[in-house]
Structures are given as C-alpha cells and as structure tokens.
C-alpha cells in the first residue's frame, strides 16, 4: 500500500501540467456545487424566517407608506418607516367582524449607537397584545420584557443582561433575538413606556411631540383573522371602512416572494447541473486522453507483474487525489464568496438571504468534496477500463 501511494505521488508530480489542469477542473466543479447549494439553502432559510417574522394574516399600514418604492418588499423585510396613522384605527379594526386578534407597533426613529456600525431602529410593541415579537423572544430564550427592558436584534453588539445607553437613558437587554435577515436584526424592541421615555430624553422636538402625553399614533397594525373567515374578505373590509390606510394580506405578498425564490433556486440548480455535466464530460475526455498516452506505461507494469486491479487502483488513486485537491481548492473561494457576497446577493435578488449555520455549511462543503471526488473517480474509471482491458503484447509491439 505504501509503495502504491508513492507511485501515485510520483506520477502526479512528474506530470504537473496534467495534474494542475485536473485540479482546476475539480475546483470549478466543487465551487459551483458548494456555492449553489449554499445559495439555495440561504434563500429557503431567508423565506422561512420572513414567514415566521410576519406572524400575522394581515398587515395594516398608513396609506402614505405606499409612496415608497418596492413597498411590499420593504414591509416584508421589516424596513422601518416614519409614516403613522391614528391609534383609533386599532380599536376600529378590533371591532370588525372576522378579526380574531390585533397588535400595534410604533416606530420611533433610527439612531447611531456605540454598539452598532449601522443605525439602530427603535420600535415599540404592546406586550399584552403582541403575537409576533413575543414568540420570537421565547424562541431566543429571552426573558420577560418590562419597563426599560428591551429585546435586541442579533446585529446589536450586546448580550442578555448588558446595559445600553440610548439618548442618555440606560436600558437593559432582556432578550437577544435570533437572526431574521431583515431590518429587525438592527432593531431594539421595547414597550410603549420605554420608547416614550427614550423619545423624551432624546432632545429632539419632533420625537418629543410624537410621544408627549402618550402615543396616539401607530406605524402598523398586525391582524389575525378569526377561524372560518376568508382573509381576503377581512382585508377588503378593513380597506373599505377605514380611510388613509392599506391592509395587505401577508399570504399574497409571500406568494410573490416565494415565486421569485423558486425561480432563483431553479436557476441555481440548473447551473449546478450544467456545470456538473460539463465537468464530468471534460474529466472523462481528459482522463481518456491522458490514460491513452500511458498505454505503454501500463503494459510495462503488467509485464512486471502488476495486476489489472492494481492498475485500476493507480488510476483511481490519482483521480481521487487530484479531485480531492481540486475540491478543497474550490471550497475556500466558495466560502469567501458566500459569506462576503450575502448582502450583495440579497440586494441584487431583492429576496431574503439567510446563511445556514456553520454545521450545515460544513456538510455542504463535505458534499461538494464528495461529488467532485466521485465525479473524478468515475471519469477516470471509465477511461481506465478501456485501456486496461487491451492486450499487453499488442500494446508493446505497437509502441
């Protein structure tokens, strides 16, 4: 076995051009499989996170927010907006037929804090009626949110128990939320009392006027339809009876995003399949050509006593070695591309993009290595089978 490994090593080293060419081909295949798999998984996780963060059948927002570009996408991605509607709308919506439960949210402002490189959004929610943020907090092993307690998005550099100072006012991080790949990742959630206190301490007259004497404005109302009621009918009823708002059925918006995600996923899968087919074909052709050039070498080894099985082991060993080297060479740029290009891909595609965990990425890398190694070995075995079966005497006389 040691002698065989040495022979394989010498064969690869003494033919550097051939070895490097096959390694590069393996790197391309590995890179495409790894990045394609990670991209599809990231899109699926991003969509799943978006769907879970929506948490409501219907979202009601101020009509003024419709003037924003890509309105539906921005609502889904949790982008904060300073458009407001009267809080009386909350009671009016709650009394409508077909409404099971509602909860309001209030966006105060975005500000720069020492804990973050990007602006932090300050959002108020009602812990007594909320059914979207509270389950998220429980999933993240967070504690109860009380006065001057906050739930911090995952991009905020603070842990549970830490104290953040906002507008000179200390607040305690009672929960650290899991990543959602939306603007909620850089959002601080607090109850209305906490957000009002922060507005009062801000020194900003506009913010102070919004919360002076209590908040009578809301940024969005989340609505769950009662069992047995058609969500489309409930949405239309809200739009008809309340002025200057727009009710959006979450399912309709999500279906559009899901359709876009499916198209991108199908494209990524098709590209992976195309690259695999081309790579397998090129590997088979290259192996056939290179193995054909070594007919005399194989014939001499047969005369010296090497069995057909040993010759096959040499060819497969070389193929596995260059395929493994190529796959590992493709994994590193793949990791850099996926990790570094996640934000760019999300903006370019207009879809949520949430990278899988380190364990899943490691499995994706292992899958890419396995696919590349098996493809290289399969191509080499196809070529070797044709050469090894030829008559040794005929090969030597022809050479």
N, C-alpha and C positions, 0 to 999 in steps of 0.2 A: 504493500500500500504506500509506504514511504517513497519507494522507487517510482511508483506511478505518479505521485504528486510532484516529484522532482522533474519527471519527464514532461508533465503538463506545464509546469512553470517555465522550463527551458523553451518549450515550443511557443509559448506566448511571448516571452522576452525576445527570442530571436526573430520574431515576426511582428515588430512594433506597429507598423502601418496597419496591418490586418487587425491586430488586437485593438488599437485605438479606434479604428472605424467601427468595429462591433460594439465597443464600449459606448461610443457616442450614440449609436443607434439605440442601444439599450437605455441610455439616459433620456432620450427623447420619448421613448415608449413609457418609461417609468414616470417621467414628468407629466405626461398627458393623463395617465391613469390616476396619479395622485391628485393633481390639481382638479381634474374633472370630478372625481369622487368627492373631494372636499367642497367644491363649489355646489354640487347638488345637495349635499347634506346641509351646508350652511343656509341655502335658500329654504329648505324644508324646515330647519330649526327656526329660522327667522320668521317664517309664516306661522309656525306653531306658537311662537312667543307672541306675535302680533295678535293672533286669535285669542289667546288666553288673556292678554292685557286689555283687549276690548271689553270683555266681560259683560257686555250689555247687548240687548237685541237692537236697541235704537239709541242714537246719539242726537241730542238737540243742541244746536249751536246758534249764535247770533247770525242774522242774515248778512251782516256786514262782513263776516268772515268769508263769504262766497267770492269776494273780490280777489282773494288770494289765488295765485297760480297753483295748479296741482292740488286743489283744495282737499279732495278725497284722500290723496296720498299723505298730505301733511297731517290730516286728522288721524289717520291710521298710525303714522309714525310718532304720534304724541307731540308734535311740534306745538309749543306754547304760542298763544295769541292774546293780544290785549283787547280783543273785542268782547263786549259784555252785553247782557240782557237783564231785565228786571228780575229780581228774585221772586216776584209774584208769579212768574211763569211756572215756578216749581210747584206751587200749590195747585195752580190751574191744571197742569199736566197730571198731577197725582190724582185729581178727581175725575179724570176722563175714564170712560168705560174701556176695559181691556188692559189697563195699566196695573201691573202687579206690584212693582216697587220702583222707586226712583232714588237717585242721589245726585247732588250737585257738586261741582268743582269750581274753584275760583283761582284764576292765575293772577298773581300779583305783579311780578316783574322778573327780569333776569339781571343778575349782578355778578361781579367778579369777586371771588373769594380766594384766599391763600391756598385752600385745599384743592383747587382745580385749575387746570390750564385753560379751560373754556368757561364761558358764563354759566352760572348755576340758575336754574329756574325755580322760583318759589311758588308752590301750589298748595292751596287749602282744599281739604276734603272734609266731609262730615262723617266721623267715625260711627255715629249712631245709625246712619242710613246707608253707608258705603257697602258695596258688594264687589268692588274691583280691586281697590288698593289693599283692603284688609286681608283677603285671601292671599294676596301676593306677599304680604308681611309674614303671614303664618308659614307660607312655603319657604321663606327665607329664615325661619327660626327667629323671627323678631319678637320683641316684647310688645306690651300694650302701649299705645301712643297717647300720652296725656298732655296737659298744658306744658309748653316749652320743651316737649319731646318731638323728635322728627324721625321720619324714615328717609334714609339717604340712598340715592341711586348708586349703582355699582362703580361709576366713574368718579365718584366723590371720594377723595382720599381721607377717609375717616372710618373707624370701626365702631361697633356697638359699645357704648359706654363713653366714647370720646365726646368732647365738648367743642362745638363750633361757635364762632362769634360772627353774627350777622347783624350789620348795622349797629355794632357795639353791644348787641344783646346776646348773651350766651344761651345756647340750646343744646340739649343732649341727644345724641344719636341713639335711638332706642331700637332701630332696625336697619339692617343693611340689605337692600333689595338685590335679587338676582338680576343678571344681565337680561335686557329685553331687546337690545339693538334698536331702541328708539330714543327720542329726547328724554324719556323718563329716566334714562341712565345717568343723566346730569341734572336730575330734579330732586328737590327737597320737599317732602310732603309733611304738612303739619295740620293740626286742627285750626278752625277759624280764629280762635282766641290767640293762638301763637302767631299766625300770619298777620293778624291785625296789630299785634304788639310790635312785630318787626316793621310793619309799614309806618307805625307811629314813631319809631326810633330812627327811621331812615333819613329824616331831614328833608325829604322830597315832598313838596306841597301837593303834587299830583297824587302820589301814593297815599299821603295822609288824607286827602279829600275822598279817596275811594273807600276808606275804611273808617272814617270819622263817624262816631255814633253807631258803629256796627256796619256790617256789609249788607247792602241791599241789592247787590249785583252778583251775577254768576257768569262763568265763562262757558260752561257746558252742563247739560243735564243728561245723565245716563238712565235709560229706561229699560225695564224688563217687562215684556208682555205677559199677561195672565194666560194660564193654560186654557186651550180651547179657542183662543182669539188669533186671528190672522195678523201677523206682524205688519204686513203691507197696509191693512186697513187701519191699524192703530197709528202707524206713521202718517198716513194721509189725513186722519182725523186731527192729529196734532198740527199738521201744516195748515189745515183749513181754519181751525178755530183760534190759533194764536198768531199774532202779527209779528213781523220782523224777525222771524226765526226760520231755521230749516231743520227738519227732522230727517235723519239719514238712517236707513236700515243697514245695520252692520253686515248682514249676510250678503247683500248686494255688492257692497264695496269689496268685501273679502273675496267674492267670487271673481271679480275683475282682477284682483291681485293674484289669486290662485291661478287664473288662466295665464297671466303673464309669467308666473313662476314655472308653470308646466311647460310653456314654450321654451324658456331658457334652459330648463332641466333636460328637455328632449334634445335641444341643440347640443348641450354639453355631452350627453350620452352618445349622440350620433357622431360627434367629433372624436370621442374616445374610441368608438368602434372603428371609425375610418382610420385613425392613427394606428390602431392595433392591426388591422388588416394589412395596411401598407407596410408596417414594420415587420410583421410576420412574413410577408412576401419577400421583402428585401433581405431579411435574415436568412430565409430559405435559399434564395438565389445566391447570396454571398457565400453561405456555407457550402452549397453545391459546387460553386466555382472554386472556392479555396480547398475544399476536400478533394476535388478532381485534380488539382495541381499537386496533391500529395499522394497520388496513387503509388508512385514508386516507393515512397517512404513506408506506406502501409504494407506493400508487398515485401519489402526487406524485413520489416518487423515480423511478418508472417513466416518468412523463411527462418528467422532466428528463433521461432518457437512461440511467438505471441498468438494467442487465440483470437478468434473473431470477437469474443466477448470483451477481451482486453482492449482491442482496438476501439470497440464501441465505447468502452469506459473512458478512453483517452479523449475521443471526440466529444462525448457528453461532458466530461470534466472540464475541457477547455471552454465549451459553450456556457456551462454554468458559471465558470469563473468570470468570463467577460460580461455575461448578463448580470451577475450579481454586482460587479464593479460598476457597470453602467447604471443599474437601478439605484444604487447608493449615490452615484454622481448626480442623478436626476432628482433625488429626494430633497437635497439641500436647497437648490434654487426653487423647488416647488414649495417648500416651507416658507421661504422668503417671499415668494410671490403671493401665496395665500394670506399670510399674516400681514404683510405690508400693503397688499392691494385690496384688503377687505373693505375699507372705507371708500376707496375709489370705485370698486365694483358696485357697492350699494348705491352710490350717487349715479353712476352710469346706467345701471339697470333700472333704477327707481323702485327697487324692491328691497325688503328687509334681508339682511345678510348677517347671520349669527354663526360664528365659527364653532365647531364642535369642541368638546373638551380634549385635553391632552391625551387621554386614553384612547379616544376614538381616532384622533389624528395618528397616533402610533399604529393603530390597527390598519388605517388607510395606507400608511407607509409600508407596513408589512405586506398588505395586499398588492401594492404596486411592485414590490420586490418579487413577490411570488409569481405574479402574472408575467413580469419581464423574464424571470429565470425559466419558467416553464415554456414561454414562447421561444426563447433562445435554444433551450434544450430540444424542443420539438422540431424546430427548423434544422438543427444540427443532426438529429437522429434521422430525419428524412433524407438528408444528403449522405450521411454515413452508411445508411442501409444499402444504397445503390452502389457505393464504391466497395464496401467490404465484401459484398457477395460476388464480385468479379473474380475470375480465376487468377491466382497469383502468378503462375507461369506465363500466362498470356501478357500480363502487365509488364513483367520483367523483360520478356522478349521484345515487346513493342517499345520499351524505353531504351 
